[in-house]
Amino acid sequence: MVWNAIVRLLDHPGLIQAEIDRRREAARNADPLRKREEELHREQVRVEKSSERLVTAYQEGLLTLAQLRQRMPALRGVATLSPRSSFSIPYRPPR
């Protein structure tokens, strides 16, 4: 019985590909909440890195204080938007 199934799969490799495609699609659609959490975490990391770069540029004399003050509020605005848009979902690091 098992052997017949193996021979059938070997005779029709399209069946294997169809199963792989089906499982990939299922994995993509599996957990939208988890995907959203990961997106928000990536955005948070991006904003933090951008803030750090701006402060470093200021410390190295590449930006004036006025330029730093002009650019930081935009990043703070993005940073405060992210938690609201997550509906207060606590972050769980990806496994």
C-alpha positions as CSV (number, residue, x, y, z in Angstrom):
1,M,0.0,0.0,0.0
2,V,2.7,2.5,1.0
3,W,4.9,1.3,-1.8
4,N,2.1,1.9,-4.3
5,A,1.8,5.5,-3.1
6,I,5.5,6.0,-3.4
7,V,5.6,4.6,-7.0
8,R,2.6,6.8,-7.9
9,L,4.4,9.9,-6.6
10,L,7.5,9.0,-8.5
11,D,5.5,8.5,-11.7
12,H,3.8,11.9,-11.3
13,P,6.3,14.4,-9.9
14,G,3.7,17.1,-10.4
15,L,1.8,15.7,-7.4
16,I,4.8,16.5,-5.2
17,Q,5.1,20.0,-6.5
18,A,1.4,20.6,-6.1
19,E,1.6,19.5,-2.4
20,I,4.7,21.8,-1.9
21,D,2.8,24.7,-3.4
22,R,-0.3,24.0,-1.3
23,R,1.8,23.9,1.9
24,R,3.6,27.1,1.0
25,E,0.4,28.9,0.4
26,A,-1.0,27.6,3.7
27,A,2.1,28.8,5.6
28,R,1.8,32.3,4.0
29,N,-1.8,32.6,5.1
30,A,-1.3,30.9,8.5
31,D,-1.1,33.6,11.1
32,P,-1.8,37.2,10.0
33,L,-1.5,38.4,13.6
34,R,2.0,37.0,13.9
35,K,2.9,38.6,10.6
36,R,1.6,42.0,11.8
37,E,3.6,41.7,15.0
38,E,6.7,41.0,13.0
39,E,6.0,43.9,10.7
40,L,5.6,46.3,13.6
41,H,8.8,45.0,15.2
42,R,10.7,45.5,12.0
43,E,9.3,49.1,11.8
44,Q,10.2,49.8,15.4
45,V,13.8,48.6,14.8
46,R,14.0,50.7,11.7
47,V,12.9,53.8,13.5
48,E,15.3,53.2,16.4
49,K,18.2,52.8,14.0
50,S,17.2,56.0,12.1
51,S,17.1,57.9,15.4
52,E,20.5,56.5,16.4
53,R,22.0,57.6,13.0
54,L,20.6,61.1,13.3
55,V,22.1,61.5,16.8
56,T,25.4,60.1,15.6
57,A,25.4,62.5,12.7
58,Y,24.8,65.3,15.1
59,Q,27.5,64.2,17.4
60,E,30.0,64.0,14.6
61,G,29.1,67.5,13.4
62,L,27.3,66.3,10.2
63,L,24.0,67.8,11.3
64,T,23.3,71.1,13.1
65,L,21.1,71.1,16.2
66,A,18.3,72.7,14.1
67,Q,18.5,69.9,11.5
68,L,18.3,67.3,14.3
69,R,15.4,69.0,15.9
70,Q,13.6,69.2,12.5
71,R,14.1,65.5,11.7
72,M,13.5,63.8,15.1
73,P,9.8,64.7,15.4
74,A,9.0,62.8,12.2
75,L,10.6,59.7,13.6
76,R,8.9,60.1,16.9
77,G,5.6,60.3,15.0
78,V,6.2,57.0,13.3
79,A,7.3,55.4,16.6
80,T,4.2,56.5,18.3
81,L,2.0,55.4,15.5
82,S,3.2,51.8,15.5
83,P,2.0,50.8,19.0
84,R,-1.5,52.3,18.3
85,S,-1.8,50.4,15.0
86,S,-0.9,47.1,16.7
87,F,-4.0,47.3,19.0
88,S,-1.7,46.9,22.0
89,I,-0.4,43.5,20.9
90,P,2.7,42.6,23.0
91,Y,5.7,41.8,20.9
92,R,6.8,38.2,20.7
93,P,10.2,37.7,19.0
94,P,10.1,35.4,15.9
95,R,10.9,31.8,16.5
